[in-house]
Structure formats: C-alpha cells, structure tokens
Amino acid sequence: MMGTNTATEVVLPGKVEPAGLRLVERVLPPPGAGEALVRVEATAVSFAESAMRRGRYYGQPAFPFVPGYDLVGIVEQVGPGVDGTLVGRRVAALTKTGAWATAVLLTAADLVEVPDGIDADEAETLIVNGLTAYQMLHGSARIRAGQTVLVLGASGGVGTILVQLARQAGARVIGTASPRHHEALRALGVEPVDYRDPHLTARIRELAPGGVDAVFDHLGGKSVDQSYRLLNRTGTLVAYSIASSLDDKSPVLLTFMALLSKLAFWNYLPTGRHASFYNVWAGAGKPGSAKREAFRARIRTDLTRVFELQRDGQLTAQIAARYPLSEVAAAVALSESANRTALGKIILIP
C-alpha cells in the first residue's frame, strides 16, 4: 500500500488531447507550518480543465502542472501550528489546480469541514459548482420567491445545482438543455427548453412574456446579447464563463475584456437592468492579507450552507459518472463529448 507521503498525480504537460495526460508518482514532504496532508477521496472534471489543456484559462500556471479545481479528502497529517484534532476529518478544498492526485499538501486555513452524513463524491459535486451556484443566486442576482430565472446549460455541473437552489428559494426555473435531459430536469422542477432550438428566444418569450428576472449564462460571446434581451425591466444577467469560445484562436484575455466591456456598457445605460461577471476567486486578496481572511470566511460560510442543504435533503447530488484517477483521459473525453447522457458532475476517485 502506498505511503501517505507518496502521491500519484495527473500531469498536464502542455496543449494536449486527453490521452496526453500523464500519471506520475512523487514523494511529498511532511506538512510544513500551517499545512495539512490530505488523502484525496474525490475530485472531478470541470470546464476549467478543458480550457487549461487548450491554454485558454486566464491565469493558469505554466505547463507542466497538475490540474484539479477542487477536492474532498481525509486529513492524515498536519504541520506545526495546525490544530491536531483536524487529523482524521473529512474536508473540502477549492484549489484551482493540483487536486488530480491521491494526496496533496494544502494550507490548513483553506480547508472546510464536510458535515457527517455526506459521502465524499456527493460533497465533491458541491465545491466549486455549489459555491458558484449559491453565490450567483443569492449574491449576484438576489433571487426571491416568485421570480423567474433562466439557467443556460441546466444539465451541467453548475446548472443542476443552480436549478435546485433556485427552486428551493421559491423561484420558477426555465432551463436550456439537450432533449435527452428534459425528463430529468422536469423531475427537478425545471421547465426545459432545447438549447439547439432555432427559435430558442421565441420559445423562452412564450414561457416568460414579460421577460425573466435573471439569466445565468456560462457561454459568453454572442449568447450574452440574447440573454440580456430576455431580461425584464429590472432583470439581472450573470455571466460566469466563456464556454462558447473554448476553441477560438483569439487571445483569451481579449475575449474576457470584450465581455467585461459589454457588461459595463449595459450597466451605464439608463435602465433598471444589471449585468455582471461572476468569478469564484473575486476578492481573494494576497496570502496573509485581511482580504484573504475575509475571502476564506465567505467561502467557509457559503460552502457549509450548501453542504447543510444537501445533508438535509434539499439538494440532491447529480453525478454524471465516476472514473478512477487512472482513467482521467476517458473522464475528460466524456466531459467534452456532445453525447453526454447523464446529468451533473464527472467524479474522479483516486
């Protein structure tokens, strides 16, 4: 059995296809001051990794590096200055990179305890996706009972949580997705619409003649223009990704700047509408700063709330598939496939 100081990691060596991902082993040093060694129980595939392997995720590290946006695991060792009672506890962490491994060294202050009664893979579906959905819904859009929201990509990792949180908040939910997912979305209380319908805008207007109170748009590009037009007089557009430009050749920074400029222009118009871009890392600040401590507190509070909703049965984990870490190439290929037949998150089990 592999020692806790040895880790198998998935390395992204450069701009490669999924088959180009490499498995490597390395010895981890003991946890340093303020650190914890976490044995990973579950991590996952997200849009970020698809963008990173194309070199199109803004701010990604230089190649080669270990991908993996978040994880759930058990604390096995702690370094000086860390509460020893943390050992043996199940924790979650938002990492951005580094989670595709069997064990990781993390800053202990960044760990969020997972409540009893939640399995590791269920908790994994809620870290970046749950935080994103919860903070967009209650922070960016401030959705209230009786309002109507439109969720683009309602069958995805963020979408499946977002629609549940919106319904739990008392909102009516319209969601775009492939027809193969419509029945499952209806079971979640969603009014589904085929995202490929050539008359998509007209169809949504039939469902919400006066416009919707909020649109959550992960596509960016031309999609945000359509989303903005579907708002009612006081509606809110929340953009949170640029998935439609994943295979573009233009510099990713220019794509982001064009989107942000468009959103800013709309906000200057004399209307009651609002548009914003959501970034889960906004306000993170520098390590050791008061801003970083406030960011950690916000992450801990919001993620704990989402975990509690799941523990209490108000959220159901939507897992599209589970793969061992050794089959990460197949997991990534499925994530990017147009033929995905299951809703939710693709989980990697180290």
N, C-alpha and C positions, 0 to 999 in steps of 0.2 A: 504494500500500500504506500502511496506517495506521501512523503512527509509534508507537514504543513508549511515548511519553509521552501517547498518546491512548487512551482506553478507551471501549468500548461497554458499558453497564451495563443490567441489568434493574431497574427501579424498581417497588417495591410501593407505590402511592400511598395506599392505605387498605384498608378491608374490601371487596375487590372479587372478582368472579369471575375465573377465569384469564385471560379475554380482556381484563381491565382492567390487566394488567401492561404497563408501558411500557418501550420501548428508548430510551435517551438516550446521548449522547456527551459526554464531558468530558475536559479536559486534566488529566493527573496531574502534580503537581510532581515534581521529581527526588527520589530517595530521601533521606530525612534521616538523621541519625545513628542507627545501629543498624537501619536499614531496608533492604529489598530490593524491587526492582520485579520482579514475576513475571508472565510471559506465560502466561495460563491455557490449558492444553491440554484439560482435562476438569473438569467439575464435575457436579452431579447434583441430582435432586429427592428430597427426603426427607419424612417425616411432618412435620418441623418447619415446613417452608414452608406446608404445608396448614393447620397450626394458626395460623401467623403471619398468613396472609391473612384469617383469621377473627378475629384479635386474641386468640387463645386459647393463645399460647405464653408461659409465665410468664417475665418478664424481657425480652421482646422490645423493640427500640427503638421510639420514637415514629415514626409514619408521617410522611413517606415515607422509605423506606430500601431498600437493595439486599439482597435475600435471598441465600442460598447458604451452606450449612453447612460445606462443605469443598471442596478443590480439589487438582489436580495441575498443575504447570506448570514452565516453564524460567525460571531466574533470568537477567534481562537486564541489570540494573544493581544496584549496591549503594551504600549511603551510607557516610559516614565511620564508621570503627570496625568495619566488617564485612570479613571475610576475602574478598579479591578472587577467590580461587580458586572461590568459590561460583558465580560467573558461568558460565552455560552448563550448569549441573547441573539435573537434574530433581528437583523437591522436592514434598512433600505438605504440606498445612496444614489444621488444624482451625480454622475461622473463626467459626462460628455464624451470622454474616451477612457479606455482602459478596462472596461467591465467584461470583455470577452476573454475570461480567464478562469482558472479553477480556484485561484486565490489572489487577493490584491492587498496592498498596503494603502490605507486611506487615513485622512485626517479624522480623528475620532469625533471632532466637533461637527463634522458633516453628516454623521450617521443619525438616522431616525429609526427609533424602535418600532417594530411591527407588532401590533397587538396580538395577544393569544387568540387562536381560533381562525387565523388566516393562513392558508398554505403559501409557500414561497412563490409558486408560479402565479397564484392569484394576486398576491401582493405586487409582483413584478409588473402586471398589466397596468397598475395604477401610479407608478412613479412619475416618469416624465409625462405620460399620457393623462394621468389623473390630475396632476398639478396643472398641466396646460388647460385641460377642460374646466377644472374648478375655477382657476384664476381668470380665465377668459369670461366665463359665465357670470361669476359673481363680482369680479373686479373690473374688467374692461367694459362689459355690457350691462352689468347690474340688473339682470333679468328678474322680473317679478311674476307672480302668479297671474294667469290670464293673458300674458303676452304670447306672441307667435314668433318662433325663431326658425331660421333656415340653416341647416347644417349640410355643407358640401362634404362629400366623402363620408357619409354617415355610417358606412360599414367598416371603416378603418379603425386603427388602434385608438386614436383620439376621438373619432366620431362616435364609436359605440359607447364610450364613457360620457361624452358630451350630451348625447341624446338622453341618456338615463338621468344625468344630473338635471337637465332641463325639465324633464318630466317630473322628477322628484321635487323641483321648485314650483311646479304647477303651470308650466308653460306648454303651449301647443307646439309640436315639433314637426316640421317638414324636412325630409332628408333626401339627398340625392345619392343614388347607388345603382349598381347593376341590378337588373330584374331578378337575378338569382338570389339576391339578398333581401328582396322585398318582404317575403313572408316572415323572415326572422326579425326584420325591423318593425313590422306591424306588431309582432309579439312584444316589442319593447315600447309600444305606444306611438310609433312614428308613422307619419303619412308619407310613404316613399314615392319618389319620382325617378324615372330612368335618367341617369346623367347624360346619356347619349341621345336623348330625345331632341330632334332638330327644332322642336317648338318648346324647349325647356322653359324659357322665360314666360311664354304664354300659359303654360301649364301651371307654373307657380302662381301667376297672377290670378288664375281661376280659383286656386285654393286660398289665396290671400289678396282679394281685390284692392284693399286699401294699402297694401304693402306690409312687410314684416317688421317686427321691432328690432330684430338683429339678424345679421348673416355672419356665419363663421366660415371663412374662406381660406383653404390651405393651398389653393392653386396659384394665386398671384397672376401676373400677366394680364391678359385681356379679361380674365374671369372677374377681377375686382370691379371692372366697369359695369358688368352685368349685375354683380352683387349690389353695388351702390344704387343702381336704378331700381332694385327690388325693395329698397327700404321704404318705410312710411315716412311721414314728415319729420318725425323725431327719432328715427331709427339709428342703429349703430352697426357699422361694419367693422369686424375684427378680422384682419388678415394675420395669418401666423406661419406661413411658409410660402415657397415659390416652386411648388412641385411641378407646375407646368413647364418650367424652364430647366428641368433636370438635365436634358440632353442638349441644351443650347451650347453654342460655342462662344458666346459673348462673355466677357469677364463677369463673374458672379457679383462683384461689388457694384458694378454699373447697374445690374439688374435690380439689386436691392435699393440702390439710390433712386432709380426711376420709380419704384413702387412707393418708397417713403415720400418722395416729392409729390406724387399724385395724391397720397393720403393727406399730406399737409395742405395742398391746394384746396381740396374739398373742405377741409376744416376752416379755411379762411372765407369760404363762401357764406353769404348771409342766409343760411338755412338752419333748421333745428337738428340736422343730421350730424353724426360724428363718425370719424374713421380713424382707426389706429392699427399699429402693427404690434402683435404680442410676441415677446421673447422671454422665455422662462428664466434666462440669465440676466434680465434687465435689473440694474441696481445692485449687482453682486459686489461691486467695490473691490478694493485691493485686499489681499490677505492681511489680517491683523487690524483692519480699519473698523470703525464703528459701523460703516455702511455694510461691510461684510457680515458683521454680527447681526444686524437687523435683517439682512437677506436670509441668513441661516434660520433666524427665528420665524420668519414668514414661511419659509419652506417647511419647517417642522410643524407649524400650526396648521397649514393648509393640507399637507400630506397626511397628518394624523387625522384630520377631519374626514378626508376621503377614505382612509382605512376604516374609520369608525362606521361610515355609511355602508361599506362593504361588509363589515363584521355584523352589522345589524340587519342585513338582508335588503337594504335599499339600493344597492349596486350589485350587479352580477358580473363576475369576471368573464370577459369574452376572449377566449383563446382560440386562435385560428389553427395552430399546430404546435407541436413540441418536437424539438430535434436535440440530439446530443451535440455537445460543442464540437465534436469531431466531424459532424455533418453540417457545419456552418455554411458551406458553399451552397448546399441544397436549400437551406433556410433562406439565404439571401435571394437565391433564384426564385423561390416561391414568393417572397415578399415583393419582388419586382414583376412578377408574372401578371398578365392581364386576365389569366384564367383562375385566379384565386376563388375557391368555392366556399371558404369559411370566413366568418366574421372575426375581427379582433386582432389580437397581438400574436406574433410568432415568437415562441419562447425557446430559448437555448438552455439546456440542462447540462452544466459541466459535469 
